[in-house]
Amino acid sequence: MADRNGSQLGRRSSNARRDRSPLAANWRGAACAIGIVLGGLGGAPAAAQDMSWAGSVRDDGWGDGRVTSGGDMIIFRRPAPKGPEGHPRLQLRYEYRDGGKIGGKTYLSMLALDEYDCKAGRFRGLRMAVFAGHNAEGESRPGPAGAEPWAKPSPNTVDAKSLAAACGKP
């Protein structure tokens, strides 16, 4: 199963794991409901994209979602309490147009908790789970236990944009 940026699912590995285009490497009413159709994660208007799949995606208190430039994923981010070492954390919610398969089952939504080391420009996944339905509903499957190793995100990826958001950079 492909990850957020198209890599195969399973235990997420460094950059491939986080460029989560369908479900986070190896595991791991927004757009249509409130009329926000944004390109990339920067907020520019998207080219004509079929966003009909997102009609059932709700914000559920997460704030406005950002649609990836391909129109195949909506990402929600919100701050979480800092970690014991003082690193910022984000709660992340990914809603996928096509989802990904793990063990023959398709999952359309993922929740994750990631931690960011702003000085070193790196991040790590702390925990995650995938869900059969949008809005983190339906059958769920937890990701592997334990924190992932620290990794530097590739430029212009979902993870690089999450690092910037967590560290208060535009």
Secondary structure as the mmCIF struct_conf table of DSSP 4:
data_model
#
loop_
_struct_conf.conf_type_id
_struct_conf.id
_struct_conf.beg_label_comp_id
_struct_conf.beg_label_asym_id
_struct_conf.beg_label_seq_id
_struct_conf.end_label_comp_id
_struct_conf.end_label_asym_id
_struct_conf.end_label_seq_id
STRN STRN1 ALA A 2 ALA A 2
STRN STRN2 ASP A 3 ARG A 4
TURN_TY1_P TURN_TY1_P1 ASN A 5 ASN A 5
BEND BEND1 GLY A 6 GLY A 6
HELX_LH_PP_P HELX_LH_PP_P1 SER A 7 SER A 7
STRN STRN3 GLN A 8 GLN A 8
HELX_LH_PP_P HELX_LH_PP_P2 LEU A 9 LEU A 9
BEND BEND2 GLY A 10 ARG A 11
HELX_RH_AL_P HELX_RH_AL_P1 SER A 14 ARG A 18
BEND BEND3 ASP A 19 ASP A 19
STRN STRN4 ARG A 20 ARG A 20
STRN STRN5 SER A 21 PRO A 22
BEND BEND4 LEU A 23 ALA A 24
HELX_RH_3T_P HELX_RH_3T_P1 ALA A 25 TRP A 27
TURN_TY1_P TURN_TY1_P2 ALA A 30 ALA A 30
HELX_RH_AL_P HELX_RH_AL_P2 ALA A 31 ILE A 34
TURN_TY1_P TURN_TY1_P3 GLY A 35 GLY A 35
STRN STRN6 LEU A 38 GLY A 39
TURN_TY1_P TURN_TY1_P4 GLY A 40 GLY A 43
STRN STRN7 ALA A 44 PRO A 45
HELX_LH_PP_P HELX_LH_PP_P3 ALA A 46 ALA A 47
BEND BEND5 ALA A 48 ALA A 48
HELX_RH_3T_P HELX_RH_3T_P2 SER A 52 SER A 56
TURN_TY1_P TURN_TY1_P5 ASP A 60 GLY A 61
BEND BEND6 TRP A 62 TRP A 62
STRN STRN8 ARG A 66 VAL A 67
TURN_TY1_P TURN_TY1_P6 SER A 69 GLY A 70
BEND BEND7 GLY A 71 ASP A 72
STRN STRN9 MET A 73 ALA A 80
TURN_TY1_P TURN_TY1_P7 PRO A 84 GLU A 85
BEND BEND8 GLY A 86 GLY A 86
STRN STRN10 ARG A 89 ILE A 102
TURN_TY1_P TURN_TY1_P8 GLY A 103 GLY A 104
STRN STRN11 LYS A 105 ASP A 117
TURN_TY1_P TURN_TY1_P9 CYS A 118 GLY A 121
STRN STRN12 ARG A 122 GLY A 133
TURN_TY1_P TURN_TY1_P10 HIS A 134 ALA A 136
STRN STRN13 GLU A 137 PRO A 142
BEND BEND9 ALA A 145 GLY A 146
HELX_LH_PP_P HELX_LH_PP_P4 ALA A 147 TRP A 150
STRN STRN14 ALA A 151 ALA A 151
HELX_LH_PP_P HELX_LH_PP_P5 LYS A 152 SER A 154
TURN_TY1_P TURN_TY1_P11 PRO A 155 ASN A 156
BEND BEND10 THR A 157 THR A 157
HELX_RH_AL_P HELX_RH_AL_P3 VAL A 158 ALA A 166
TURN_TY1_P TURN_TY1_P12 CYS A 167 GLY A 168
#
